[in-house]
Amino acid sequence: MGIKNSVVNPVEIIARARLRRNGNSSDHNISDDDGIYTDHELHCFITQYAEGTIPDYQMSAWLMAICFNPLTPRETATLTRCYAESGMLLSWPEKEQRNDNNQKRQQRPPLVDKHSSGGVGDKISLILAPLVATCGVCVPMMAGRGLGHTGGTIDKLETSFPGYTAEPSVQDFQQIVLGEAIMGQQHATVTTIDRYSEPVGCAIVAAGPELCPADRRIYALRDVTSTVSCLPLQTASIMSKKIAERPDSLVLDVKYGHGAFQANVEDAQLLAESMVDVGEANGLIPTTAFLTNMDFPIGRAVGNWVEVEECIDVLKGNLKDERLRLSQDLIALVVIQAGQMLYQSDRRGHNIDTTANNDVLDSGRALNKIRQMLLAQGAEPIHLQRALDTPGDIPLATFVACWTYEETANTSAAATTADINTSAVACYVIDDIPAKTIGDVGVMVGAGRTVAGEKVDGQAGLVFYKQVGDSVKGGEIIVKIFTNRSQEIADAALQRVQEAVQVRLGIVETDTRRRPIVTHRVTKEGGTEPFIMPEL
């Protein structure tokens, strides 16, 4: 675009941000006096900062101004593209090409990625990527590490599988996904991984330093200037890595509730709509978002290896088995998002079909796909075989605290009275397991971090034996907590969980329908619409 030789005055850019009208206003009939930036101005401003000619204090001033006077949707899409173009943009072979008769011929499988805004017990990607790849659609997934109460997919893989490489070269990443036969058209050599000439169909990696360096520098400023939650800046930061990765389409999982960064569905809707707009404006067509309730942890486990072990159980199939009773919300989220990814790739009819991918997951076929993926990314074969075949043999942390529910004379009498006065079965019921508190306890025992770069403990975590809505009797286990720090930390963590989890006298639920964990779907064409959970 010829922006290298162009410069803008940062003082003017900051001053104009203060004069802006509401960032949600239309771009039509707005003059320069209203503070709206051209694409060229934003490109110059971000490029100058990335090159070091604009100091941190001026960028910080601009970030704060944008928080009070947000960017328009067009400007947000442009800012996202600027972040992406500050580093490497991945190049994939064309999906289709024309033959001598001018007929289209598929040259490679569809590429679709998924992004989650973060949650507690959010292990969906570890099942989703191999499942979708087993169904014939390639998944080049860039994931993150955890920070605060939310866990990270990369942490789970790095701490669970010795040898796993989170940051392979771009060439290796692309060859794992598409294979040597296709990527060999573009890459003559492979730098670090030379095990699989055949395509695996999926890879889960961390975004390397060559991707979106401008965003990395700006995010560090946002973290210390209280501008992390600004919607346009949040959108640009999340989506820039996806724009740089350049899949064909994208599925977003935007969480809201107690354990999410978006406290309510309205905030999640704003973020989802912003990300969908930016994705489609930058060529990820379609980009679709689901709004997911995050009041309770997802599945039975919170931590690193304990979550991976739960995923292995799901990947082994037989989804209605009692061993997966506490994983049904996890399975539902996987199947719904997989259905959308396949639909966007024109592989499954004209709408989401959860039956097909549910059957594949139930068969256990996806387990071999994650085995192939981890081997291709360098996982040590003997440990990997042990982890996948007999995950229960992998040791957990040394210090353990266990909550075994105890009935008192008063609770037994209350249950008996309730039983006499009603025809229903009265008992004690788990009423609440607040997700953020559980995530904070995970950090407390070493499974998470509060500072970027801090090491996490793969053996630490929490395993629940009951979920919200379950009855609980004396002598039954509610949760076990594992840590390598000390028994005192384990006991203190258990006390915090006991204070947070709500147990009440109630009636056994006769309606076994799954709660609506996915509540809305967001698309460019349809906006935000209620989503009806399918029966699985």
Secondary structure as UniProt FT lines:
FT   TURN            4..5
FT   HELIX           10..18
FT   TURN            23..24
FT   TURN            28..29
FT   HELIX           32..34
FT   HELIX           39..50
FT   TURN            51..52
FT   HELIX           56..68
FT   HELIX           73..85
FT   STRAND          96..98
FT   TURN            100..101
FT   STRAND          104..106
FT   STRAND          111..116
FT   HELIX           124..134
FT   TURN            135..136
FT   STRAND          138..143
FT   TURN            148..149
FT   HELIX           153..160
FT   TURN            162..163
FT   HELIX           170..178
FT   HELIX           180..183
FT   TURN            184..186
FT   STRAND          202..206
FT   TURN            209..210
FT   HELIX           213..224
FT   TURN            225..226
FT   TURN            228..229
FT   HELIX           231..245
FT   STRAND          249..256
FT   TURN            258..259
FT   HELIX           265..281
FT   TURN            282..283
FT   STRAND          287..293
FT   STRAND          301..303
FT   HELIX           305..315
FT   TURN            319..320
FT   HELIX           322..327
FT   HELIX           328..344
FT   TURN            345..346
FT   TURN            349..350
FT   HELIX           354..363
FT   TURN            364..365
FT   HELIX           366..376
FT   TURN            377..378
FT   HELIX           381..389
FT   HELIX           391..393
FT   STRAND          399..404
FT   HELIX           409..421
FT   STRAND          426..432
FT   HELIX           435..444
FT   TURN            445..446
FT   TURN            452..453
FT   TURN            458..459
FT   STRAND          461..464
FT   TURN            468..469
FT   STRAND          471..472
FT   TURN            474..475
FT   STRAND          477..483
FT   HELIX           487..500
FT   STRAND          502..507
FT   STRAND          518..523
FT   TURN            524..526
FT   STRAND          527..530
//
